[in-house]
Amino acid sequence: MSANTVGAAAPKILIVGGGYAGFYTAKKLEKHLAKGEAEVTMVDPLPYMTYQPFLPEVAAGSIEARHAIVSHRQHLKKTNVVTGKVTNVNHATKTATIEVPGLAPYTMQYDQIVVTAGAVSRTFPIPGVADEAIGLKNIEEAVEVRNRLVQNFDKAANLPAGPERDRLLTVTVVGGGFAGIETFAELRSFASSLIKFYPTLAFEDTHFHLVEAMGRIMPEVSLPTSEWVIDNLDARGAKIHLNTQLQSAVGGKIELSTGITFESDLIVWTAGVMANPVVRNTDFPLDERGRVTGKATLQIVNGEEIVADAWTAGDVSAIPDLTGKGVGGFCVPNAQHAVRQAKLLAKNIVASLRGEGIREYYHENLGAVAGLGLGVGVYQWRKLAIKGFLAWFMHRGYHGMAMPMFERKLRVFGGWVSQFFLGRDIVGDRAILEPRLQFETFASRPKA
């Protein structure tokens, strides 16, 4: 039986953020809470969660964009889903300010709060980046990258060889972590497959550059594995610049610290993430990187003191990695941790409501797997490294099964099967950015 007294109002649980951690926390609370035991509200600006490991494949046309996202309302039947923003939290009074489009900001009272606001792209004040680059943290960005690449091929096919055509067919990715390398490799694979549809263009007309400030890529894998990736991409016409910093991207002109310059119409920024700045508008303790400080029990802490009735998980949090293998002693921001933390967090909240004991989060890394374009991948677990087609197959199998909800898995696997027989869909639909343009152009108007 719940610790709540009979007839008492059900405690209100507020979840801030509907990404991996927020969505799975809500989903598992629906499973573990008894009827009437608590009232759960989840607030997020978007009506869906994005499966971010699929963004490189969405950008490369290997996965339909809608299949890489999961509807909140379709799969959270018992949760009060609010499509809006939490703009302020005062935990001392247990109140949150919420903004919903079309309504005046309002205040919500809660009993327990879960801070799972996720992360956003972290950039540096490099000239031109804010104006020219695009991130790869959400589905909209992935779709725009794909459409831009296809549109650039369409434009370049009608131009003579020269600087403008080179600019359109030059792709630059900044950041050599997993997200950057996967995006870089998938776009290279996509561009290579597009060539056959453009008789006026040749493989040699396309140019791919990845800029990495460190002396190596993909720190999650061994150095020999990362070097194999570099060699594989180099053989596919994709150049990686190590120990190199982007100094300017003004007007699409790339200037590197090595003195190399070139023009690039598509610049993708994947050089790191930071905790969602929304947590700065709360009275919760933050670390030097702006993350909410937490215990292994996923409770928010201020130093050694537990902040009562407050929980956190996912990329927005600094949770100790009890395996001792995390960077700086904390769990790294990835889907493996976010999903598993959320599942335990939901159990711990229910246990706390019932006066039962809560558990600490402990998870051994399952290894790192990356897709590098159709038929190419790498997998690393301790000293075991698998490269090539088998690793690519493992990548698709792992992430296909990790995709939330059975109906989403079917859509993803179904898309891959149809693609195997039909090839990639190369249609670009960038015109959707101006859906009324044609109608307005030809619409009849009243005479003056």
DACORMO-V690922 format. One record per residue. N is the residue number from 1. RES is the residue in one letter. PHI is phi as a letter, one per 40 degrees, with the letter a starting at -180 (none if undefined). NEAR is the number of other C-alpha atoms within 12 Angstrom. D_CENTER is the distance of its C-alpha to the mean C-alpha in whole Angstrom. Layout:
((N;RES;PHI;NEAR;D_CENTER) (N;RES;PHI;NEAR;D_CENTER))
This chain:
((1;M;none;16;39) (2;S;c;23;37) (3;A;c;20;38) (4;N;c;19;38) (5;T;c;14;42) (6;V;c;11;43) (7;G;g;11;43) (8;A;c;13;40) (9;A;c;15;37) (10;A;c;23;34) (11;P;c;29;32) (12;K;b;28;29) (13;I;b;39;25) (14;L;b;45;23) (15;I;b;49;19) (16;V;c;49;17) (17;G;h;47;13) (18;G;b;49;12) (19;G;c;46;9) (20;Y;d;45;9) (21;A;c;48;12) (22;G;c;48;14) (23;F;c;54;14) (24;Y;c;41;15) (25;T;c;47;18) (26;A;c;48;19) (27;K;c;38;19) (28;K;c;32;21) (29;L;c;40;23) (30;E;d;31;25) (31;K;c;23;26) (32;H;c;26;27) (33;L;c;31;29) (34;A;c;21;32) (35;K;d;15;33) (36;G;g;22;34) (37;E;c;30;33) (38;A;a;35;30) (39;E;b;29;28) (40;V;b;40;25) (41;T;b;42;23) (42;M;b;49;19) (43;V;b;41;18) (44;D;a;37;15) (45;P;c;25;15) (46;L;b;29;13) (47;P;c;26;15) (48;Y;a;33;13) (49;M;b;39;9) (50;T;b;37;7) (51;Y;c;43;7) (52;Q;c;40;4) (53;P;d;38;7) (54;F;c;41;8) (55;L;d;42;7) (56;P;d;47;10) (57;E;c;45;12) (58;V;c;43;12) (59;A;c;48;12) (60;A;c;42;15) (61;G;g;44;17) (62;S;c;42;17) (63;I;b;42;15) (64;E;c;32;16) (65;A;d;34;13) (66;R;c;25;14) (67;H;c;35;14) (68;A;c;41;11) (69;I;b;38;11) (70;V;b;33;13) (71;S;c;27;16) (72;H;c;35;16) (73;R;c;25;20) (74;Q;c;20;21) (75;H;b;27;20) (76;L;b;30;21) (77;K;c;20;24) (78;K;b;26;26) (79;T;c;32;23) (80;N;c;27;24) (81;V;c;34;21) (82;V;b;29;21) (83;T;c;27;19) (84;G;a;27;19) (85;K;b;33;19) (86;V;c;40;20) (87;T;c;29;21) (88;N;a;27;24) (89;V;b;32;24) (90;N;b;25;28) (91;H;c;30;28) (92;A;c;19;32) (93;T;b;19;33) (94;K;f;27;30) (95;T;b;25;29) (96;A;b;36;26) (97;T;c;28;26) (98;I;b;31;24) (99;E;b;22;23) (100;V;b;21;23) (101;P;d;14;24) (102;G;g;9;28) (103;L;b;12;29) (104;A;c;12;30) (105;P;d;17;28) (106;Y;b;20;29) (107;T;b;21;29) (108;M;b;29;28) (109;Q;c;23;30) (110;Y;b;31;28) (111;D;b;30;30) (112;Q;b;39;27) (113;I;b;48;23) (114;V;b;54;20) (115;V;c;55;17) (116;T;b;47;14) (117;A;c;43;12) (118;G;g;44;9) (119;A;b;38;8) (120;V;b;27;8) (121;S;c;28;9) (122;R;b;26;13) (123;T;b;24;15) (124;F;b;21;19) (125;P;c;14;22) (126;I;c;22;22) (127;P;d;21;25) (128;G;g;24;23) (129;V;c;32;19) (130;A;c;22;19) (131;D;c;22;21) (132;E;b;24;20) (133;A;c;36;17) (134;I;b;36;13) (135;G;c;38;10) (136;L;a;44;7) (137;K;b;38;4) (138;N;a;33;6) (139;I;c;33;8) (140;E;c;26;11) (141;E;c;30;10) (142;A;c;41;10) (143;V;c;36;13) (144;E;c;35;15) (145;V;c;44;14) (146;R;c;44;16) (147;N;c;32;19) (148;R;c;36;19) (149;L;c;43;20) (150;V;c;37;22) (151;Q;c;26;24) (152;N;c;33;25) (153;F;c;42;26) (154;D;c;26;28) (155;K;c;22;30) (156;A;c;31;30) (157;A;c;28;32) (158;N;c;18;35) (159;L;b;21;35) (160;P;c;15;38) (161;A;d;19;37) (162;G;i;15;36) (163;P;d;18;34) (164;E;c;24;32) (165;R;c;27;31) (166;D;d;32;30) (167;R;c;32;28) (168;L;c;38;26) (169;L;b;43;26) (170;T;b;40;24) (171;V;b;47;20) (172;T;b;51;19) (173;V;b;46;16) (174;V;b;49;16) (175;G;h;42;15) (176;G;b;40;16) (177;G;c;33;13) (178;F;d;39;12) (179;A;c;43;9) (180;G;c;39;12) (181;I;c;47;14) (182;E;c;46;13) (183;T;c;50;12) (184;F;d;52;15) (185;A;c;46;17) (186;E;c;44;16) (187;L;c;50;17) (188;R;c;44;20) (189;S;c;35;21) (190;F;c;41;20) (191;A;c;45;22) (192;S;c;33;25) (193;S;c;28;25) (194;L;c;34;26) (195;I;d;26;29) (196;K;c;16;31) (197;F;c;21;31) (198;Y;b;23;32) (199;P;d;15;35) (200;T;c;21;36) (201;L;b;29;33) (202;A;b;23;33) (203;F;d;27;30) (204;E;c;18;32) (205;D;c;30;31) (206;T;c;37;27) (207;H;b;33;26) (208;F;b;45;22) (209;H;b;43;22) (210;L;b;48;19) (211;V;b;40;20) (212;E;b;37;20) (213;A;c;24;22) (214;M;c;21;22) (215;G;c;21;25) (216;R;a;30;22) (217;I;b;36;19) (218;M;f;33;17) (219;P;c;24;18) (220;E;c;33;17) (221;V;b;29;20) (222;S;c;24;24) (223;L;c;19;25) (224;P;d;22;27) (225;T;c;31;24) (226;S;c;34;22) (227;E;c;22;25) (228;W;c;26;26) (229;V;c;40;22) (230;I;c;33;24) (231;D;c;18;27) (232;N;c;26;25) (233;L;c;31;23) (234;D;c;21;26) (235;A;c;15;28) (236;R;c;30;26) (237;G;g;27;27) (238;A;b;35;24) (239;K;c;29;24) (240;I;b;39;23) (241;H;b;31;24) (242;L;c;27;24) (243;N;f;19;25) (244;T;b;25;25) (245;Q;b;30;23) (246;L;c;41;23) (247;Q;b;25;25) (248;S;a;30;25) (249;A;b;33;24) (250;V;d;24;26) (251;G;g;21;27) (252;G;g;31;25) (253;K;c;32;27) (254;I;c;37;25) (255;E;b;26;27) (256;L;b;28;27) (257;S;c;18;28) (258;T;c;17;30) (259;G;g;14;32) (260;I;c;18;30) (261;T;b;21;30) (262;F;a;29;29) (263;E;c;31;27) (264;S;a;36;24) (265;D;c;38;23) (266;L;b;43;19) (267;I;b;48;17) (268;V;b;48;14) (269;W;b;43;13) (270;T;b;39;10) (271;A;c;37;13) (272;G;h;29;11) (273;V;b;30;10) (274;M;a;31;12) (275;A;d;33;12) (276;N;d;32;12) (277;P;c;26;16) (278;V;d;33;17) (279;V;c;38;18) (280;R;c;25;21) (281;N;c;21;23) (282;T;b;29;24) (283;D;b;25;26) (284;F;c;38;24) (285;P;c;31;25) (286;L;b;28;22) (287;D;c;23;22) (288;E;c;13;22) (289;R;c;22;19) (290;G;g;27;18) (291;R;c;39;17) (292;V;c;45;19) (293;T;c;40;21) (294;G;b;42;22) (295;K;c;35;24) (296;A;c;34;24) (297;T;c;36;25) (298;L;g;48;22) (299;Q;c;43;24) (300;I;c;39;24) (301;V;b;30;26) (302;N;b;20;28) (303;G;g;16;30) (304;E;c;13;31) (305;E;c;15;32) (306;I;c;21;30) (307;V;c;28;29) (308;A;c;23;30) (309;D;g;30;28) (310;A;b;42;25) (311;W;b;48;22) (312;T;a;52;18) (313;A;a;57;15) (314;G;g;50;12) (315;D;c;44;10) (316;V;c;47;13) (317;S;b;48;16) (318;A;b;44;18) (319;I;b;42;19) (320;P;d;34;22) (321;D;c;29;21) (322;L;c;21;25) (323;T;c;20;25) (324;G;g;17;25) (325;K;b;18;23) (326;G;c;22;20) (327;V;c;17;19) (328;G;g;15;22) (329;G;g;16;23) (330;F;b;31;19) (331;C;c;38;17) (332;V;c;34;14) (333;P;c;35;10) (334;N;a;33;9) (335;A;c;32;9) (336;Q;d;32;13) (337;H;c;36;14) (338;A;d;39;12) (339;V;c;35;13) (340;R;c;31;16) (341;Q;c;47;17) (342;A;c;41;16) (343;K;c;35;19) (344;L;c;36;21) (345;L;d;47;21) (346;A;c;43;22) (347;K;c;33;25) (348;N;c;35;26) (349;I;c;44;26) (350;V;c;37;28) (351;A;c;24;30) (352;S;c;27;31) (353;L;c;30;32) (354;R;c;22;34) (355;G;g;14;36) (356;E;b;15;35) (357;G;c;14;33) (358;I;b;22;29) (359;R;b;22;28) (360;E;c;24;26) (361;Y;c;34;22) (362;Y;a;25;23) (363;H;a;26;21) (364;E;c;19;22) (365;N;d;24;19) (366;L;c;17;19) (367;G;h;24;19) (368;A;b;38;16) (369;V;b;39;16) (370;A;b;48;15) (371;G;c;44;15) (372;L;b;43;17) (373;G;h;39;18) (374;L;d;36;21) (375;G;g;23;23) (376;V;b;31;22) (377;G;a;37;20) (378;V;b;42;20) (379;Y;b;37;20) (380;Q;b;28;21) (381;W;b;20;23) (382;R;f;18;25) (383;K;c;15;28) (384;L;c;18;27) (385;A;b;26;25) (386;I;b;31;25) (387;K;b;31;24) (388;G;g;26;25) (389;F;c;20;25) (390;L;c;22;25) (391;A;c;29;22) (392;W;c;28;20) (393;F;c;26;22) (394;M;c;27;20) (395;H;c;34;17) (396;R;c;36;17) (397;G;c;21;19) (398;Y;c;25;17) (399;H;c;29;14) (400;G;c;31;16) (401;M;c;20;17) (402;A;c;27;14) (403;M;d;32;13) (404;P;c;36;14) (405;M;g;26;18) (406;F;c;16;20) (407;E;c;20;21) (408;R;c;30;17) (409;K;d;26;18) (410;L;c;20;21) (411;R;c;25;19) (412;V;c;35;17) (413;F;c;27;20) (414;G;c;19;22) (415;G;c;29;20) (416;W;c;28;21) (417;V;c;17;24) (418;S;c;18;25) (419;Q;c;19;24) (420;F;d;16;26) (421;F;c;11;29) (422;L;b;12;28) (423;G;g;19;26) (424;R;c;30;23) (425;D;c;28;23) (426;I;b;32;23) (427;V;c;22;24) (428;G;c;25;22) (429;D;b;20;22) (430;R;c;21;21) (431;A;c;16;24) (432;I;c;14;23) (433;L;c;15;22) (434;E;b;12;26) (435;P;c;12;26) (436;R;c;12;30) (437;L;d;12;31) (438;Q;c;12;33) (439;F;c;11;35) (440;E;c;11;36) (441;T;c;11;37) (442;F;b;9;40) (443;A;c;10;40) (444;S;c;8;44) (445;R;b;9;44) (446;P;d;5;47) (447;K;c;4;50) (448;A;c;3;51))
